[in-house]
Amino acid sequence: MIKKKTLTFIIYTKFLVVFLCVFTLKSIAQNNQTLLFNHLTQEDGLSDPTVRALHTDQDNFLWIGTENGLNRFDGTSCIIYKESARNRSSFPGSYITKIIEDRKGDLIIGSQSNLVKYNKAQDNFSLYSFPKTADFKSNYYSFPFYIDAEENLWVYLAGNVYKYIEKQKKLNYVTTYSNGYIFAPIPYYKKLNWFVSRGVKGIYINKADDVKEQNVKEFFMNGQSLVSHIEDVYIANDSLFWLAGEKGLIKLNPKSKKYETFNTYLKTKNIVCTALAKYPGKPWLFVGTRNNGLMVFDLETEKFINQYVHQPNNPFSLSANYVRRIYIDKKQNLFVAIDGYGLDYTNLNKVIFPRYLGKEEAKNSSFDNDISFILKDKYGKIWCGTKTSGLLVYNQNLNKSVRHEFSKMGISKLIELNNSDLLIELATGAFFIYNQSQDKFFPLKTIFSKNYDGKVQINQITKIGNDFYAATEYGVAKVEIRNHNQLVFNMIDEINQLLSWPNIQRLIQISATKILVQTFYTSMYLYSLNNGKFKFEKEIGRSPYATNGNVTIGDKIFLATTSGLIKFNIATNRLDNLSIFDGNCTSILADGNKNLWVGTNNGLYFYDNKKQSKIRYTISDGLQSMVFNTNSIALIDTNQIAIGGINGINIFNPSKTNIYKSVAQPKITEILINDQPYTAIGNPITVNNLILKHNQNTLTFAFSSMDYINPKQRKIVYRMVGYDNKEITVLGSNRIRFPSMPSGNFKLELLDVQSNLKTTLSITIGSPFWKKWWFISAMVISLILLSALILFLYLRWIKHQQLLQLRQMINFQKADRKRIADDLHDDLGLKLSSLKHYLLAGDINKMIDSGELRRLSSEYIDEAVNVLRTTLINLSPKTLDENGLIIALQDLTENISRLEIVIIHFDHSGFTTILKSTQQYALYRICQELINNTIKHSEAKNIYISIINRDEKLILLYEDDGKGFDYELIKRGYGLSNIEAHIKAIKADIEIDTEIGKGVAVTVTINLRHNTKSKIDD
């Protein structure tokens, strides 16, 4: 029995200790700042997990020197600058010791192997040139630590401290009293009078002009009262140093030589300190330790006040507990180098909501930190229920645990009664009452006015007026406590019997006489309440959600539901259909400014009731988790709200919860031209103007959001001015590509939405030479000259053609005259000559008397007239002029057929078009020439002539069955030349198909598209 009580006492004591440590006084809570660390490791691109040097440059890039390479980090990606065989002559060594920056933004980098300068504009390195002594030939240790008013570099080189006058390329010896790690007491670009050097043990204080080394002061070295290796030094002023060493944190007055050590925190003793950094804006020091994580030391109280350690179950804790370096930049980003694990980093202003009772603390004490209820009673005590670890009670100041009850049990409800007693429901359904005057818990027997099978689910117990009512699965009940041992639920029939689904989820008081009754995930009803009697008024509307809390502000009731934050208008008794914001709302509270704080399953929301705007807070702001529980929110003080969830509690001042908005300006980190890195410009970060050729027109830009807090969610708006001018929003660092851009002047703009800072890059893409003004002018002039030349040649050709046509016409006329002369001579002349000789040779009188003269004269004259008539018809057939082509061709073919020399077959059934007179004349002459050639040369028996029109074309087909000829070898006489001349005159096409022994086939085609209208049949 004694052992059991002892075990219970031990467990009880553990719970009290845990909660006493977690819930502290508000003044302590303000110091207990929560830091949520991100982690940069080799998996993220870091070259080595042991960091030796840290520096943020003018562009806010973090340069990280490790034991195996130099890195540049922008919050998203890590670029490694590492020595290789190709760049060894000018590259920094692998083991980086120190990084500083000059006015131009160039970096001076010390290493175990050399001293180099990083030229920012060219994005390359150059080696410092020193006298070729034995010490500086190769692989010498360097540690740059100061740039003075004359821009001289103070540096530790190969065992000595020097002042390097760069203009003269000269090294001035200063001292040998240093072990290679030096601390300057003042900012850069001032006159340096003294500095602190680290020794193998202890430190040296060196005067800058003490070349003879007569005034070197030594502290904590062998033979002194305290011997300690010193890792880091913070110089507050010339009479106060803080040293991090193996003996702890040492406070030293170098003038009086007095010192004091601090190496104890809570139960931890013999703390070994490794790194120091002044906390900006507060009298605190960050102190790195060898095995105790990161600690905070108050310079005023001279006590350690906080500690950050590795927690296996907390991904936002330190990676490990051995801190190598601490660095804080101008934006209060905190960088902590963890030995063997890389770099942890956060922002000192990032966390708004300090955490209490995290999973690591709960695990160490075997305690459940899933908070189910928070209530502040009339006497100021804070009651905290958990899901499985009972109920804990704290005093008003939260600095003392009053009691712990119901260990290993879950707490479902806490209700303060009219007499200040508390009603407690356990997760099992059992009820207890806490009597304030007796300070005791008493069990209550649950009694219902009606009999129900099994356990009755009680969804809510709330106070309406002076009475308490319960929303149960069987309806509304009035709640009474009898004889301090009975909890009676009197079911109210005037409500329950009218509802088709009496499972009541929540009761919401509108006024002293108006009540909202919500059934479970179905509907909401309005009831009036007078003298304890309920009366149905109307159905408000469907409510397919559960209501987990409500707050009344003015004439509005805000409902925290599983479907979001919904508003009910008291004046109109109307429920908004749309939620103010979506989300499963679990708890709700109004602060002193009548603004709302709403816990959800997706973070904590702040709703400004006047501005009707909202802000969502997440784990990155310090929340215990993204999930908050129902009924676990309470105003524990005028300036303090406590809210619980599945991973402990957040306590915060509602008036001091503005989200920290870090200032960042996006930077272009890489430029690709035609999908290849463009190195001709040097460092893309420093480029303001980009001039490209016309064929360098596919542009890709990689840019960084330059945010170390939440880089992946930082909104960047970019647009290409002069190209499409379209604004596009992206999140975080990104890569944008503009393919096949035209020639012209453009401007790339990158705008950080949060800080409104912009980065611009002017881009000029040149025109190809054929688009340049001089080329266009030359081409215009050339075209004008060429056009003039072509016109000249064309006119000359026209004149030549006219001359040829004139000559051809003359030749045709000459040939026609010759033919006419031949016809007249051979036919008409012969007839007349014969008649003359006949008359002269005969007896005229006898011939007259006999009538022979009359007969012969008449016969010869008729034949002469026929010859003359035929000749005239050949020159200009009258039938063609009067009756057209078809009739003329019919006369021609009939006349020739009568001669019985050849039979001509003429078909014109497919001809329906009226031709121009020139075309008719030409076709007639072509047929005439073809017939003449056939009669003279082919010995044909038949000639076939067809004339048709088809598809806006007229086609003349001519065939004979003669002996044919070789078209290529035939001598082109008058006939063929005459045919070709007529073909050209009417712009027709001719095809002659003939072979020896196969006759002749001729096709003449005329395009009728521009001809006159079709012939109309009679």
ROMAR-283436 format. One record per residue (C-alpha): x, y, z; residue in three letters. Coordinates in steps of 0.05 Angstrom, whole numbers, plus 5000, padded with zeros to 4 digits. Example, Ala and Ser with C-alpha at 12.3 -4.5 7.8 and 13.67 -1.06 7.14 Angstrom:
524649105156ALA 527349795143SER 
END
This chain:
500050005000MET 505750475016ILE 509250314950LYS 502850464912LYS 501951134946LYS 509251304934THR 508651144860LEU 502351564855THR 505952134891PHE 511852094843ILE 507252124782ILE 503352684812TYR 509753064827THR 512152984756LYS 505853284728PHE 506353874775LEU 513653994757VAL 512253964682VAL 506454454685PHE 510054904734LEU 515754954683CYS 511155054624VAL 506355574650PHE 510556124678THR 509356824700LEU 507857304643LYS 514457674652SER 518057014644ILE 513656824585ALA 515957444549GLN 523157204554ASN 521356494535ASN 521456654461GLN 519856074415THR 524755984357LEU 522855534298LEU 529055324260PHE 529755134187ASN 535554684168HIS 540654714113LEU 544454064104THR 548453694051GLN 541853424024GLU 539954144009ASP 546454283972GLY 551154484028LEU 558254264012SER 560154044082ASP 556453984149PRO 561754344189THR 560955104182VAL 566755554200ARG 564956244172ALA 558456624158LEU 557157294124HIS 551257644091THR 553158094033ASP 550158734007GLN 545158353965ASP 542957934025ASN 546157284001PHE 548956864057LEU 556056634045TRP 557756004083ILE 564955774093GLY 565655044111THR 571454564121GLU 570254324050ASN 568354904005GLY 565055583999LEU 557455643991ASN 552456183973ARG 545456114000PHE 539256533984ASP 534056204028GLY 532155693975THR 538155423938SER 545455333956CYS 551055433905ILE 557855123918ILE 564455473900TYR 569654943908LYS 576954893890GLU 578854443832SER 584954293790ALA 582454783737ARG 581655393783ASN 586455233839ARG 590955833824SER 585656353842SER 580355973881PHE 579655993957PRO 582055373993GLY 576954854015SER 577555014090TYR 574555714097ILE 576656114159THR 573556804151LYS 569357224102ILE 569057984102ILE 566458494051GLU 569159144024ASP 565359764003ARG 564459523931LYS 561258883953GLY 567258453937ASP 568857913988LEU 575557774020ILE 575957044037ILE 581056714082GLY 582455974082SER 587555454104GLN 590955524036SER 590856244012ASN 587456924013LEU 582957103954VAL 578157643933LYS 571457483903TYR 570057993847ASN 562558093850LYS 561558413782ALA 565457863745GLN 563257303790ASP 570357033796ASN 576257003844PHE 583057323844SER 588957123888LEU 592357643932TYR 599457753910SER 604557773966PHE 612257763966PRO 614857083944LYS 617856904011THR 617956214039ALA 611756364081ASP 607456564021PHE 609556093966LYS 603655633975SER 598555364024ASN 598955914077TYR 593556014130TYR 589856684125SER 584657034168PHE 582357724145PRO 578958114201PHE 578758864189TYR 578759424136ILE 580960094166ASP 579460814148ALA 584860824094GLU 581860174065GLU 587959774086ASN 586659044100LEU 588458744168TRP 589858014161VAL 593057424195TYR 597857074147LEU 602156464160ALA 603256594234GLY 603457354236ASN 598657944235VAL 599758444178TYR 596859084152LYS 596359014076TYR 596659674038ILE 593359463973GLU 595060093933LYS 602459963945GLN 601859203946LYS 605659234012LYS 605258824076LEU 606859164142ASN 608358704200TYR 604058814263VAL 605058234311THR 606057494319THR 601857444382TYR 595857084352SER 593556384339ASN 589756574276GLY 582956814302TYR 582157554314ILE 576658024338PHE 576158774322ALA 572659224373PRO 569759724323ILE 566059724257PRO 569959744191TYR 572960364160TYR 575260694224LYS 582160754255LYS 583960104289LEU 587760224354ASN 587459524384TRP 584558834373PHE 583758174409VAL 587157534385SER 585856824406ARG 591756424432GLY 592655674440VAL 589855824509LYS 586656484529GLY 587057134490ILE 591857694472TYR 590058434471ILE 594558754417ASN 595659484403LYS 595459624329ALA 601960034328ASP 605759594377ASP 610559314326VAL 615759164379LYS 610458784418GLU 611959104485GLN 604759214507ASN 601458554492VAL 596658334547LYS 595257604561GLU 589157294595PHE 587356584616PHE 593856284592MET 598355774625ASN 600755984693GLY 594756444707GLN 589256334758SER 584356114704LEU 586755754642VAL 581655654587SER 581355564512HIS 577256134482ILE 572856014421GLU 569356684413ASP 569457394440VAL 564157934445TYR 567158614460ILE 561959054495ALA 566959624505ASN 574359704522ASP 573159514594SER 568158934585LEU 569258304545PHE 564957684543TRP 568757044525LEU 566156364504ALA 570755814529GLY 571455134559GLU 570355424628LYS 563655724607GLY 561756444593LEU 567156904621ILE 566057634638LYS 572758004635LEU 574758714653ASN 581458774616PRO 583259404653LYS 582159134724SER 583658424701LYS 577658184741LYS 573457624713TYR 567457204729GLU 564956544699THR 557856324685PHE 556855584668ASN 550455374704THR 543255374680TYR 537655044720LEU 540554364736LYS 545954384682THR 553054524705LYS 559854604673ASN 557054884608ILE 562354944554VAL 561255564511CYS 563355584438THR 560156184404ALA 557256874420LEU 552757384386ALA 549357994413LYS 541757964410TYR 539558594371PRO 535459094410GLY 535758714476LYS 540858644532PRO 541857914516TRP 547257474488LEU 546256854447PHE 551156344473VAL 552955724434GLY 555055114474THR 558554454461ARG 553053994485ASN 547554434512ASN 544954764449GLY 543655504442LEU 542655914505MET 540556624520VAL 544357024572PHE 541457654604ASP 547058174608LEU 543258574661GLU 541458014709THR 547657624688GLU 543856974684LYS 542056474631PHE 534656564618ILE 533056094561ASN 535555484524GLN 534255184455TYR 536154454447VAL 535153894398HIS 528453544407GLN 527652894367PRO 520152984359ASN 520453724340ASN 522853844268PRO 523454594284PHE 528554494340SER 536054514333LEU 539153964292SER 543953794349ALA 546754114412ASN 553954284390TYR 553955004365VAL 560055224325ARG 558155924301ARG 552656434312ILE 551256994262TYR 545657514261ILE 544657944199ASP 541558634193LYS 534558334183LYS 535257954248GLN 535857284214ASN 539356824262LEU 544156304233PHE 546855764278VAL 552355294254ALA 551354604284ILE 557654174285ASP 556953604236GLY 549753774218TYR 550154404175GLY 546555054188LEU 540155204226ASP 536755874214TYR 530656274234THR 528456994245ASN 528157314313LEU 521557664296ASN 518357074261LYS 514856744319VAL 508757114347ILE 505856564390PHE 510456254442PRO 509255514453ARG 508155154518TYR 507954424535LEU 510654164470GLY 510953434451LYS 518153354474GLU 516453614544GLU 510153174545ALA 514152564523LYS 519452664576ASN 514052674630SER 509552144598SER 504252674594PHE 498852794542ASP 499253504515ASN 492753464475ASP 488754024507ILE 481153914510SER 478654504552PHE 481155164581ILE 477055564631LEU 478456144677LYS 474056144739ASP 471356714782LYS 477356694827TYR 482356744770GLY 484656024771LYS 486155714704ILE 483155014691TRP 486354604636CYS 483253954613GLY 486953444570THR 484652864526LYS 487852314568THR 491852624626SER 486652934670GLY 485553634696LEU 490654134720LEU 489154764758VAL 493755384761TYR 493556014801ASN 491856684771GLN 499056854756ASN 500356194721LEU 506656104763ASN 504055554809LYS 500354904798SER 494754854848VAL 492754144836ARG 492453564787HIS 486153124786GLU 483352544746PHE 490252294725SER 490151874661LYS 482952084647MET 480152524593GLY 476453164607ILE 470453324562SER 467153934594LYS 468354474646LEU 462454904667ILE 462555444719GLU 456055454760LEU 452356044791ASN 455655944858ASN 462555894826SER 462755144834ASP 465154764773LEU 461754204737LEU 466553714704ILE 464953164654GLU 469952624641LEU 470952284574ALA 467451674604THR 461052074614GLY 461752124689ALA 460452794723PHE 463753114783PHE 462553774819ILE 468154184848TYR 466054544911ASN 470055194917GLN 468655304991SER 470754595009GLN 476054544955ASP 473753844939LYS 471053434881PHE 464653034890PHE 461752524842PRO 454852634814LEU 449652124796LYS 446452264728THR 438852234726ILE 434352354665PHE 426952504671SER 425651984618LYS 428651294610ASN 433751194555TYR 437850584539ASP 445350644548GLY 449551264556LYS 446351914534VAL 450752364492GLN 450953064521ILE 453353554468ASN 453054204508GLN 451354484576ILE 450355244576THR 447455784619LYS 441256144595ILE 438756674643GLY 439856384713ASN 438755664692ASP 442855144657PHE 440554744597TYR 443454154561ALA 443453974488ALA 443053214484THR 441952694431GLU 434652624455TYR 433053364459GLY 433653964505VAL 433853864580ALA 433954324639LYS 439754164685VAL 439354164760GLU 444053934816ILE 440353634875ARG 443153484943ASN 450253594918HIS 450352884891ASN 445352854834GLN 445553154765LEU 438453164738VAL 436553274665PHE 429153464657ASN 427253364584MET 423253944555ILE 417453674515ASP 415154334484GLU 421754334445ILE 423253594435ASN 416353354412GLN 415953874357LEU 422453664325LEU 422753094275SER 430053004292TRP 431053184366PRO 438553064368ASN 440453764393ILE 447553984378GLN 447654694407ARG 443455214443LEU 445155944428ILE 442156514468GLN 440157114426ILE 437057534481SER 433657434547ALA 427457154512THR 430156874446LYS 433856214437ILE 436755874375LEU 436255114375VAL 440654734326GLN 439454014311THR 445453584295PHE 447853764224TYR 440753914200THR 436954554218SER 436655154263MET 430155384298TYR 428056004335LEU 424555934403TYR 422056444452SER 423156344527LEU 418456654578ASN 417756444651ASN 421555804637GLY 416955604579LYS 419455504508PHE 415255684447LYS 416755514375PHE 417256134332GLU 419955904264LYS 425255514228GLU 431255954212ILE 434055504158GLY 438154904142ARG 444754834178SER 448554234152PRO 454354324200TYR 456054294273ALA 456954934314THR 462854904362ASN 462455594392GLY 459156274386ASN 460557004403VAL 455557584403THR 458058264381ILE 452558794373GLY 446858534331ASP 451157974302LYS 452457274327ILE 458756944299PHE 458356194296LEU 464555754294ALA 462155164252THR 465154574217THR 463554944152SER 467055594171GLY 465456244208LEU 458156414196ILE 454357034216LYS 447257074244PHE 443557744242ASN 439557844306ILE 435458414278ALA 432958024218THR 433557324248ASN 437157114185ARG 443056634177LEU 448256804124ASP 448856274070ASN 456156434057LEU 461556354110SER 466356914125ILE 471956424114PHE 472155674101ASP 474955184150GLY 473054724207ASN 472455234263CYS 473354914332THR 473455504380SER 472156244381ILE 473456844427LEU 472657604423ALA 478358034449ASP 477858714483GLY 477459054415ASN 471458624394LYS 475658264343ASN 475157504336LEU 480256954347TRP 478056304315VAL 481655644325GLY 480855164266THR 483554504240ASN 487954924193ASN 491155444237GLY 488956044278LEU 484856604247TYR 484357334268PHE 478157694242TYR 477958454245ASP 470658594256ASN 471059324233LYS 475259224171LYS 472158544158GLN 478958264141SER 482357634165LYS 489357384179ILE 491356654182ARG 496956434228TYR 500655774219THR 506055354251ILE 511255814222SER 508456364267ASP 509555924328GLY 502855564335LEU 502954914374GLN 500154584312SER 495254724256MET 489654374295VAL 485954694354PHE 480854334397ASN 473754534414THR 472554944478ASN 480155034487SER 480555794485ILE 479956294542ALA 481557014559LEU 486056904619ILE 487857634628ASP 486058294595THR 492158214550ASN 492957464548GLN 489256934508ILE 490656194518ALA 488755704463ILE 490154964462GLY 490654414410GLY 493653744397ILE 500753964414ASN 500154404475GLY 498255124487ILE 499655814457ASN 499056424503ILE 499357104469PHE 497557834474ASN 492157964421PRO 494558674410SER 501658454393LYS 500657934340THR 502358294276ASN 505457824226ILE 512757974216TYR 513758194144LYS 521058114124SER 523758604073VAL 526558244012ALA 528158433941GLN 528257903887PRO 534857793852LYS 536457513784ILE 541356943797THR 542256643728GLU 541256853655ILE 540756353598LEU 540856563525ILE 538056053476ASN 537855563535ASP 545355623548GLN 548555993608PRO 550556693588TYR 557256843619THR 559357443577ALA 556057933625ILE 559457693688GLY 555157643751ASN 547657663734PRO 546257963803ILE 549958603784THR 547358673712VAL 542559243698ASN 542759253623ASN 542958673574LEU 544658793501ILE 543658203454LEU 543958033380LYS 537757883339HIS 538957133342ASN 539857143418GLN 532457183429ASN 530456603474THR 531456863545LEU 531156493610THR 531856823678PHE 532656463745ALA 531056903805PHE 530956833880SER 525857113928SER 531557253977MET 527357064037ASP 529956634095TYR 523256584132ILE 518256294083ASN 521456334014PRO 516955833979LYS 510656233996GLN 513356923980ARG 509457243923LYS 513457523865ILE 510057883807VAL 513957923742TYR 512558213673ARG 516458373610MET 514959103593VAL 514659233519GLY 513358503502TYR 506758273531ASP 506258723593ASN 502458163628LYS 503458113703GLU 504357403727ILE 504757203801THR 509056623824VAL 510956363892LEU 518156363915GLY 524456283873SER 522956103802ASN 525256063730ARG 521856433673ILE 522956343598ARG 521256803540PHE 522156423474PRO 523456753406SER 522757473428MET 522558003374PRO 527658553365SER 526659173408GLY 527559473477ASN 524459123537PHE 524659143612LYS 523958543659LEU 520858743725GLU 520858303788LEU 516558573845LEU 516258303915ASP 508858373935VAL 510258404010GLN 515858914011SER 514059263945ASN 521459253925LEU 522859173851LYS 528658913810THR 529059133737THR 533358913679LEU 533459313614SER 534058863552ILE 535759073482THR 535158553426ILE 538358823363GLY 535158783295SER 538058333240PRO 541958713187PHE 536058643139TRP 531859043187LYS 536859603199LYS 535460293168TRP 541660293125TRP 539959613096PHE 532759803084ILE 534960453051SER 539860083007ALA 534559572988MET 529560122971VAL 534560472927ILE 536559812896SER 529359632882LEU 528160312851ILE 534160242806LEU 532359522790LEU 525159722774SER 527660272729ALA 532359792694LEU 526759272686ILE 522059812660LEU 527360042611PHE 528659342587LEU 521259192584TYR 519759812542LEU 525659632498ARG 522958922491TRP 515959192475ILE 519059642422LYS 522959052395HIS 516658622393GLN 512859172358GLN 518459212307LEU 518258452299LEU 510758472290GLN 511459032240LEU 516658642202ARG 512458022206GLN 506358412181MET 510458682124ILE 512857982108ASN 505657722111PHE 503358272066GLN 509058142019LYS 507557402019ALA 500057542009ASP 501657991951ARG 506257471921LYS 500956931929ARG 495557381900ILE 500257561843ALA 501756821833ASP 494256661833ASP 492757221785LEU 498557041741HIS 497656291742ASP 490156261738ASP 487056921717LEU 492957131674GLY 493156451640LEU 485756461623LYS 486057161595LEU 492457021557SER 489356381528SER 483256771507LEU 487657301474LYS 491756801435HIS 485556431414TYR 482457071388LEU 488757281351LEU 489956591320ALA 482756461296GLY 478156741243ASP 474357251280ILE 468757331231ASN 467756591224LYS 467956511299MET 462857071307ILE 458256781255ASP 458556091284SER 457556351355GLY 463956001378GLU 467056671398LEU 461256811444ARG 461756121475ARG 469256121485LEU 469456841510SER 463956701559SER 467356061583GLU 474256381593TYR 471357001624ILE 467156581674ASP 473356181694GLU 477256841703ALA 471757131745VAL 471656491788ASN 479156541798VAL 478557271816LEU 472657111862ARG 476556551897THR 482557011907THR 478157561937LEU 474757051983ILE 481656812006ASN 483557532022LEU 477157692059SER 471557182056PRO 464957552054LYS 461256982087THR 465657052149LEU 463957782158ASP 456557682145GLU 454957012176ASN 460656842223GLY 465856302232LEU 461555682227ILE 458055862162ILE 464656092132ALA 467955432150LEU 462055052122GLN 462755422055ASP 470255302055LEU 469654552069THR 463854452020GLU 467554811964ASN 473854401974ILE 469853751980SER 466753881912ARG 473653841881LEU 473653101902GLU 480853171923ILE 479453041996VAL 473252932039ILE 472453432097ILE 468253242158HIS 466253862198PHE 462953812268ASP 460854432306HIS 455254142350SER 459154312414GLY 460255032396PHE 455755542432THR 460056162440THR 460356812403ILE 467556992386LEU 470857642372LYS 471957802299SER 479457752306THR 478857062336GLN 473956842281GLN 478557102227TYR 484756772257ALA 481256092265LEU 478656132194TYR 485656282167ARG 488655722210ILE 483655222181CYS 484955482111GLN 492455402119GLU 491754702150LEU 487154482093ILE 491954762041ASN 497854402073ASN 493953752075THR 491953802002ILE 498954001980LYS 503253522022HIS 499552972059SER 495852582005GLU 490252502056ALA 483352242038LYS 479652522098ASN 480053142140ILE 476353192208TYR 474953882237ILE 471353962304SER 470154602342ILE 467354592414ILE 467355022477ASN 468654692546ARG 470454972615ASP 471055692590GLU 475555472533LYS 474455402458LEU 477854802427ILE 479054702351LEU 480953992333LEU 483953852264TYR 486053162240GLU 487752832173ASP 489552122153ASP 495352322109GLY 502552102111LYS 504552582166GLY 511452902175PHE 517053012225ASP 515353652259TYR 522353792284GLU 525653682216LEU 520354002171ILE 522254662139LYS 517955212166ARG 514755522105GLY 509456042095TYR 503755602119GLY 506455412188LEU 509156112201SER 502456412182ASN 498955932230ILE 503756112287GLU 502756852273ALA 495156792279HIS 495956372343ILE 500056932376LYS 495257462351ALA 489357162389ILE 493556912449LYS 491756192437ALA 495455542448ASP 496955032393ILE 499254312397GLU 501453922335ILE 501853172341ASP 504652822280THR 509252262259GLU 511051992191ILE 505651512168GLY 500551712223LYS 497452352196GLY 496853012232VAL 492953222295ALA 492653962312VAL 489354252375THR 488155002382VAL 485755252450THR 482955952465ILE 481556182537ASN 474456472535LEU 474556762607ARG 474657472581HIS 470257332520ASN 463357592507THR 456757262526LYS 454656582501SER 450956482435LYS 443456432441ILE 440055892400ASP 434456112354ASP 
END
